[in-house]
């Protein structure tokens, strides 16, 4: 199962479990490298992470540095979400017979289609199989690829309803003709079950084709029908061999082609069932699959082979050069080396995502390069933040790496550098307050506090999105306050005390409005904790500190924001003498 993807005791990927994941990813048309990246992403996101991990991740986003998790392209992200829609399913193809009989299965009619830019509107078919006597619904939405919504097509997000015994629906896609030369562009249609208001959502499943690629091009020919390869290799345990058939050089109109299986080393009936049929390409469809059932006899034997042949195209379509495709059935044991290689790739990807370095060379290299050298996934924001924070990144790159002396040297030096920077930032904040006419106390509770808390704010957001529980998201807040109080105040005072003592004097700090400010802060803190307790105990809030219904979610956020503004307002008024403190 997908949730079983985990590391072994020695920190490597279990090849047996990885094989199941790779099988599902490959059924979505991914390469081994992409499958390994998805597996590494799954492993990283399923592990428990510390508060420091999220804070480091947020800081690296700000500075355009290497991310703490693999960066997925839009297509890989969509495939990852599609695979995880039903984590209880071990294999996305074929669907088990008991599921096919007991549940309605919704899928697109084709994996991909291509349309001319001047087509205007065209239909896309959504088909239903399995159980058909119940009413179900599915959400269909567009996802941008190289084609951009509004400029190249009209985006939509709608729910399609299937009445009892209704097995096909059509959604209309509108293509924008901008009369500007462009290369072929793609966008995607995605099926999901979120927000569909189906009476019994457990009675419906998404089929194998839940993501459809649409290519926008200019072509009016019926096309050439051919196999993409001269041969494919399938494992004996695949269950259902999917053989892709391509329609190239034109996608206009409905065409069909007949196909049949030919016995070679393998005779029909033993490991596969010989078939003959017709494959229909609707208008604009450019890729269909022939499905042939494969049975696993669990016997050690040599590779077995049969062929699939295309013949008799219709409606003006012609056959391409590759009309025969050899299907080789191998034992799963033959793929051990492939799985081991993918396991090594997954482990290497995860190793590259670790937040610490073992050498100064890799540390300085990451600091010098935007996004840690991952240029392919770097965004414009990464380049801007890398430019703005380049000096700081170079300075901190010379801190001893965590691989030396078990990390203790890095810990001690980092504390010293942070203390020095904290003292410098505190003095600069005081100078800034003098320049703009702000009291030191007001500067401290506004600009300084806001600046030190921003990384923790984004770290808490990342933890809230990725973690199963709210512990790390809320823990980042208490951790930030502890650092501000004990380190932000303690280290500068310690340094100042040592300095004045060495000079024969004493270091005096005027209390000023500290008593009033701490009292107000304590009151707001107690109210904040009371809100968290109330949310945990209240059904209307979803019985959780975070999330829940939209109304209570925003009400809680506004309440906390008002507490913060009240604290700043009252403390500032007392500092400037507009209200009397104590």
C-alpha positions in Angstrom: 0.0 0.0 0.0 1.1 3.6 -0.5 1.1 4.3 3.2 3.5 1.4 3.6 6.3 3.2 1.7 9.0 3.5 4.3 12.7 3.3 4.9 14.5 0.2 6.2 16.6 0.2 9.3 19.7 1.1 7.4 18.0 4.2 5.9 17.4 2.8 2.4 14.2 2.2 0.6 12.6 -1.2 0.8 12.7 -2.5 -2.8 9.6 -4.7 -2.4 7.4 -1.8 -1.2 9.0 0.6 -3.8 8.0 -1.8 -6.6 4.3 -1.3 -5.8 4.7 2.5 -5.9 6.7 2.5 -9.1 4.1 0.3 -10.7 1.4 2.8 -10.0 3.6 5.7 -11.1 4.6 4.0 -14.4 0.9 3.4 -15.2 0.6 7.2 -15.3 3.3 7.4 -18.0 6.2 8.5 -15.8 9.9 7.6 -16.2 11.9 5.8 -13.6 13.6 9.0 -12.6 10.2 10.8 -12.0 8.9 7.7 -10.2 11.9 7.8 -7.9 11.4 11.6 -7.3 7.8 10.9 -6.4 8.7 8.1 -4.0 11.3 10.4 -2.3 8.7 13.1 -2.0 6.2 10.6 -0.5 8.7 9.4 2.0 9.8 12.9 3.1 6.2 14.2 3.4 5.1 11.1 5.4 7.9 11.3 8.0 7.6 13.2 11.2 9.6 16.4 11.2 10.8 18.7 14.0 10.0 22.3 14.4 13.5 23.2 13.3 12.9 21.3 10.0 9.9 23.5 9.2 11.8 26.7 10.3 14.8 25.8 8.1 12.4 25.2 5.2 10.6 28.5 5.6 14.0 30.4 5.9 15.2 28.7 2.7 12.1 29.8 0.8 12.8 33.4 1.9 16.4 33.2 0.8 16.0 31.3 -2.5 18.1 28.4 -1.2 17.8 24.6 -1.7 14.4 23.4 -0.5 14.1 20.7 2.1 11.8 18.6 -0.1 11.9 17.7 -3.8 10.3 20.2 -6.1 7.6 18.6 -8.3 6.5 20.0 -11.6 2.9 20.7 -12.1 2.3 17.4 -13.9 4.2 15.4 -11.3 2.2 17.1 -8.6 -1.1 16.2 -10.3 0.0 12.6 -10.7 1.1 12.5 -7.0 -2.3 13.8 -6.0 -4.1 11.4 -8.3 -2.2 8.4 -6.9 -3.0 9.4 -3.3 -6.7 10.0 -3.9 -7.3 6.4 -2.9 -4.4 5.3 -0.7 -6.2 2.1 0.3 -5.8 0.8 -3.3 -2.7 -1.3 -3.9 -2.8 -1.3 -7.6 -4.5 1.2 -9.9 -4.7 -1.2 -12.8 -6.6 -3.4 -13.1 -9.4 -2.5 -10.7 -10.4 -5.5 -8.6 -13.5 -7.3 -9.7 -15.3 -6.9 -6.4 -14.8 -3.1 -6.7 -16.0 -3.0 -10.3 -19.3 -4.8 -9.3 -20.0 -2.9 -6.1 -18.9 0.7 -7.0 -19.4 3.1 -9.8 -16.1 3.8 -11.6 -15.7 7.2 -13.3 -12.9 7.9 -15.8 -12.1 9.8 -19.0 -12.6 8.0 -22.2 -9.0 8.7 -23.4 -5.7 9.5 -21.8 -4.9 12.4 -24.1 -6.4 14.3 -27.0 -5.3 17.1 -29.4 -7.4 19.8 -30.9 -6.7 22.6 -33.5 -6.6 26.0 -32.0 -9.5 27.2 -34.1 -11.9 24.4 -33.0 -13.7 26.6 -30.6 -15.7 24.3 -28.3 -15.4 20.5 -28.3 -16.8 17.7 -26.1 -14.7 15.5 -23.8 -16.4 12.2 -22.8 -16.5 10.9 -19.2 -17.5 7.2 -19.0 -18.9 5.2 -16.1 -18.4 1.5 -15.6 -18.9 -1.0 -12.7 -22.1 -0.3 -10.8 -24.6 1.8 -12.7 -27.8 1.6 -10.6 -26.9 4.5 -8.3 -26.7 8.2 -8.8 -23.2 9.6 -8.5 -21.3 12.8 -9.3 -17.7 13.7 -10.1 -15.9 17.1 -10.2 -14.1 18.1 -13.4 -11.6 20.9 -13.4 -8.9 22.4 -15.7 -5.3 22.5 -14.7 -2.8 24.8 -16.4 0.2 23.4 -18.2 2.1 25.2 -20.9 -1.3 26.5 -22.0 -2.6 29.3 -19.9 -6.2 29.8 -18.8 -8.0 32.8 -20.5 -5.2 33.2 -23.1 -5.4 29.7 -24.5 -8.6 28.1 -23.1 -11.5 28.9 -20.9 -11.0 27.4 -17.4 -13.8 25.7 -15.6 -14.5 23.8 -12.4 -17.8 22.0 -12.3 -19.6 18.9 -11.0 -21.0 16.3 -13.4 -23.9 14.2 -12.3 -24.6 10.6 -13.5 -28.2 9.5 -13.1 -28.9 5.8 -12.4 -28.0 3.6 -15.5 -26.4 6.6 -17.2 -22.9 5.5 -18.4 -21.6 8.5 -20.3 -21.4 12.3 -19.9 -19.8 15.0 -21.9 -18.2 18.3 -20.7 -17.6 21.1 -23.2 -14.1 22.6 -23.4 -13.7 26.0 -25.0 -10.4 26.8 -26.8 -9.4 30.4 -27.4 -8.1 31.2 -30.9 -5.7 34.2 -30.4 -4.3 34.2 -34.0 -0.7 34.3 -32.7 1.9 31.7 -33.6 2.6 29.4 -30.7 4.1 25.9 -30.4 1.9 23.1 -29.3 0.6 23.7 -25.8 -0.9 21.4 -23.2 -3.3 21.7 -20.3 -5.1 19.1 -18.2 -8.5 18.0 -17.1 -8.7 16.3 -13.7 -11.4 14.2 -12.1 -11.9 14.3 -8.3 -14.5 13.4 -5.8 -14.1 16.5 -3.6 -17.2 18.7 -3.0 -19.4 16.6 -5.2 -22.2 16.2 -2.7 -22.8 12.5 -3.6 -25.2 10.9 -1.2 -22.9 8.0 -0.6 -19.4 8.8 -1.6 -18.2 5.3 -0.8 -20.2 4.0 -3.8 -18.0 5.7 -6.4 -14.3 5.5 -7.4 -12.1 7.2 -9.9 -10.9 4.9 -12.8 -7.4 4.6 -14.2 -7.7 7.7 -16.4 -8.5 10.5 -14.0 -6.2 13.0 -15.6 -6.5 13.8 -19.3 -3.9 15.8 -21.3 -5.2 18.2 -24.0 -2.8 19.5 -26.6 -3.7 22.6 -28.6 -2.4 22.6 -32.2 -3.3 23.4 -35.8 -4.0 20.3 -37.9 -7.0 19.0 -39.9 -5.8 15.6 -41.0 -7.4 12.3 -39.9 -4.0 11.1 -38.9 -1.7 8.1 -38.9 -2.3 5.2 -36.4 0.7 3.4 -35.1 2.4 1.9 -32.1 4.8 4.1 -30.3 7.3 1.3 -29.8 8.2 -2.0 -31.4 7.9 -3.8 -28.1 7.1 -3.5 -24.5 8.0 -5.5 -21.4 5.4 -6.3 -18.7 5.7 -8.2 -15.5 3.7 -11.4 -15.1 1.9 -9.9 -12.1 0.7 -6.8 -13.9 -2.8 -8.2 -14.3 -3.7 -6.0 -17.3 -1.2 -5.1 -19.9 -1.9 -1.6 -21.4 -0.6 -1.2 -24.9 -0.6 2.5 -26.1 -1.7 3.2 -29.6 -0.9 6.7 -31.1 -2.7 8.8 -33.6 -0.2 11.2 -35.2 -0.1 13.8 -38.0 -3.7 14.8 -37.6 -6.6 14.4 -35.2 -9.7 15.5 -37.2 -12.8 13.4 -37.1 -13.6 9.9 -35.7 -11.4 7.0 -37.0 -11.0 3.4 -36.0 -8.5 0.6 -36.4 -8.8 -3.1 -35.9 -6.3 -5.1 -33.8 -5.6 -8.7 -33.0 -3.1 -10.8 -31.0 -0.7 -13.2 -32.6 0.9 -16.2 -30.9 4.7 -16.4 -30.9 6.6 -18.1 -28.1 3.5 -17.9 -26.0 0.2 -19.7 -26.9 -3.1 -18.0 -26.1 -4.9 -19.3 -23.1 -2.0 -20.0 -20.8 -0.7 -16.7 -19.7 -2.8 -14.3 -21.8 -6.1 -14.5 -23.6 -5.9 -14.0 -27.3 -8.3 -11.3 -28.5 -9.4 -9.3 -31.5 -11.2 -6.0 -31.5 -11.6 -2.5 -32.7 -10.1 0.7 -31.2 -12.0 3.9 -31.9 -10.4 7.4 -31.7 -13.0 10.1 -31.3 -12.4 13.6 -32.8 -9.2 15.1 -31.3 -8.2 12.0 -29.4 -4.6 11.1 -30.0 -3.8 8.2 -27.6 -5.8 5.1 -26.7 -4.8 1.9 -25.0 -5.4 -1.8 -25.8 -5.9 -3.8 -22.6 -5.0 -7.5 -22.6 -5.5 -9.6 -19.4 -2.3 -11.3 -18.2 -2.5 -14.2 -15.7 0.3 -14.9 -13.2 1.1 -18.7 -13.0 3.7 -18.1 -10.2 6.2 -20.3 -12.1 9.8 -19.7 -12.8 10.1 -19.7 -16.5 11.8 -18.0 -19.4 10.5 -14.8 -21.0 7.3 -15.3 -23.0 6.2 -13.3 -26.0 3.2 -12.6 -28.2 2.4 -9.9 -30.7 -0.4 -7.3 -31.2 -1.1 -6.3 -34.8 -3.0 -3.2 -36.2 -4.9 -3.5 -39.4 -7.9 -2.1 -41.4 -8.0 1.6 -40.4 -11.1 3.6 -41.3 -12.3 7.0 -42.3 -9.2 8.1 -44.1 -6.7 7.2 -41.4 -3.6 5.3 -42.5 -1.3 2.9 -40.7 2.2 4.0 -39.7 5.4 2.2 -39.9 5.0 0.3 -36.6 1.9 -1.9 -37.0 3.1 -4.9 -34.9 4.2 -4.7 -31.3 5.9 -7.5 -29.3 4.7 -8.0 -25.7 7.3 -9.7 -23.6 6.1 -11.1 -20.3 8.9 -11.5 -17.7 9.1 -12.9 -14.2 9.0 -10.2 -11.4 12.4 -11.6 -10.3 13.9 -10.3 -13.5 13.1 -6.7 -12.4 15.0 -6.8 -9.1 17.9 -4.9 -10.6 15.6 -2.3 -11.9 13.8 -1.9 -8.6 17.2 -1.7 -6.8 18.3 1.0 -9.2 15.1 3.0 -8.5 15.6 2.5 -4.8 19.1 3.9 -5.0 17.7 6.9 -7.0 15.0 7.5 -4.4 17.5 7.2 -1.5 19.9 9.6 -3.3 17.1 12.1 -3.8 16.2 11.9 -0.1 19.9 12.3 0.8 20.1 15.4 -1.3 17.2 16.9 0.7 18.9 16.7 4.1 19.1 20.1 5.8 22.7 19.8 7.0 26.0 19.4 5.2 29.0 17.2 5.9 31.6 19.5 4.3 32.4 23.2 3.7 32.5 22.6 0.0 28.8 21.5 -0.3 27.8 24.2 2.1 29.4 27.0 0.1 28.2 25.5 -3.1 24.6 25.6 -2.0 25.0 29.2 -0.7 26.5 30.3 -4.0 23.7 28.8 -6.2 20.0 29.8 -6.4 17.7 27.1 -5.0 20.8 25.1 -4.0 21.7 24.5 -7.6 18.3 23.1 -8.6 17.9 25.7 -11.4 15.1 23.7 -13.2 12.7 24.2 -10.3 13.9 27.7 -9.3 11.2 30.5 -9.5 11.5 34.2 -10.1 11.0 34.7 -6.4 13.9 32.4 -5.6 16.2 34.5 -7.8 15.1 37.7 -6.2 15.5 36.4 -2.7 18.8 34.8 -3.5 20.1 38.2 -4.7 18.9 40.0 -1.6 20.2 37.4 0.9 23.4 36.4 -1.0 25.8 38.2 1.5 24.2 36.6 4.6 24.2 33.1 2.9 28.0 33.4 2.2 28.7 34.5 5.7 26.9 31.7 7.3 28.3 29.2 4.8 31.6 29.5 6.8 30.0 28.2 9.9 31.4 24.7 10.5 29.2 22.0 8.9 27.1 19.8 11.1 29.1 16.7 10.1 32.1 17.8 12.2 32.3 16.6 15.8 28.7 15.3 15.8 27.4 18.8 15.2 28.6 20.3 18.5 31.1 22.7 16.8 28.4 23.9 14.5 26.0 24.4 17.4 28.4 26.5 19.5 29.6 28.6 16.6 26.0 29.2 15.4 25.0 30.3 18.9 27.8 32.8 18.9 27.0 34.2 15.4 23.3 34.4 16.2 24.2 36.3 19.5 26.4 38.7 17.6 23.8 39.3 14.9 21.1 39.7 17.5 23.0 42.4 19.3 23.7 44.2 16.0 20.1 43.9 14.9 19.0 45.2 18.3 21.3 48.3 18.0 20.2 48.9 14.4 16.6 48.7 15.4 17.2 51.3 18.1 19.0 53.6 15.6 16.1 53.1 13.2 13.6 54.1 15.9 15.6 57.2 16.6 15.6 58.2 13.0 11.8 57.8 12.6 11.0 59.1 16.1 9.9 55.8 17.6 10.6 54.8 21.2 12.9 51.8 21.7 10.1 49.8 23.4 7.7 50.4 20.5 10.4 49.5 18.0 11.1 46.3 19.8 7.5 45.1 20.0 6.7 46.0 16.3 9.6 45.9 13.8 12.0 43.7 15.8 9.3 41.2 17.0 7.7 41.1 13.5 11.0 40.4 11.8 12.1 37.6 14.1 8.6 36.0 13.9 8.1 35.9 10.1 10.2 32.8 9.5 8.3 31.0 12.3 5.0 32.2 10.8 5.8 30.5 7.5 7.2 27.5 9.3 4.0 27.1 11.2 2.0 27.3 8.0 4.1 24.6 6.4 3.7 22.4 9.4 0.0 23.0 9.5 -0.3 21.9 5.9 2.0 18.8 6.0 1.6 17.5 9.6 -1.2 15.2 10.7 -1.5 17.0 14.0 -1.1 20.7 15.0 1.7 20.2 17.5 4.6 21.5 15.3 2.5 24.4 13.9 1.7 25.7 17.4 5.1 24.7 18.9 6.8 27.0 16.4 5.1 29.9 18.1 6.3 29.0 21.6 9.7 28.3 20.2 9.9 31.7 18.5 8.9 33.4 21.7 11.5 31.5 23.8 14.2 32.4 21.3 13.2 36.1 21.4 13.1 36.3 25.2 16.0 34.0 26.3 18.3 34.5 23.3 17.2 37.9 21.8 17.3 39.6 25.2 19.6 37.3 27.2 22.6 37.3 24.9 22.9 41.1 24.4 22.4 41.7 28.1 25.1 39.0 28.9 27.5 40.6 26.5 26.8 44.1 27.9 27.2 42.9 31.5 30.6 41.3 30.7 31.7 44.5 28.9 30.7 46.8 31.8 32.1 44.5 34.4 35.4 44.3 32.6 35.5 48.2 32.5 34.8 48.3 36.3 31.3 49.6 35.9 27.8 48.0 36.1 25.1 47.5 33.5 21.8 49.0 34.4 18.6 48.5 32.5 15.7 50.8 33.2 12.4 48.8 33.7 10.4 51.6 32.0 7.0 50.2 30.8 8.1 46.6 31.1 5.6 45.8 33.9 2.6 47.2 32.0 3.7 45.5 28.8 4.2 42.1 30.4 0.8 42.3 32.1 -1.0 43.1 28.8 1.0 40.3 27.0 0.1 37.8 29.7 -3.6 38.6 29.4 -3.5 38.2 25.6 -1.5 35.0 25.9 -4.1 33.6 28.3 -6.9 34.5 25.9 -5.0 32.8 23.1 -4.6 29.6 25.1 -8.3 29.8 26.1 -9.2 30.0 22.4 -7.1 26.9 21.6 -8.8 25.0 24.5 -12.2 26.1 23.3 -11.5 25.0 19.8 -10.3 21.6 21.0 -13.6 21.1 23.0 -16.1 22.7 20.6 -17.8 20.7 17.8 -18.6 23.9 15.9 -14.8 24.4 15.5 -14.1 20.9 14.4 -12.6 19.8 17.7 -9.1 20.9 16.7 -6.8 23.8 17.3 -6.3 24.4 13.6 -8.7 24.1 10.6 -12.3 23.3 10.9 -15.3 25.1 9.3 -14.5 28.2 7.3 -16.5 30.6 9.5 -14.9 29.6 12.8 -11.5 29.3 11.1 -11.5 33.0 10.0 -13.2 34.1 13.2 -10.3 32.6 15.2 -7.7 34.2 13.0 -9.4 37.6 13.3 -9.6 37.2 17.1 -5.9 36.5 17.4 -5.0 39.4 15.1 -7.1 41.7 17.2 -5.3 40.5 20.4 -1.9 41.3 18.8 -3.1 44.8 17.6 -4.6 45.5 21.1 -1.3 44.6 22.8 0.7 46.9 20.5 -1.8 49.7 20.8 -2.0 49.7 24.6 1.7 49.2 25.1 2.5 52.1 22.7 -0.1 54.4 24.3 1.4 53.7 27.8 5.0 54.2 26.5 4.1 57.7 25.1 2.2 58.6 28.3 -1.3 58.7 26.8 -2.5 56.2 29.4 -1.2 55.5 32.9 0.8 52.4 33.5 1.7 50.6 36.7 
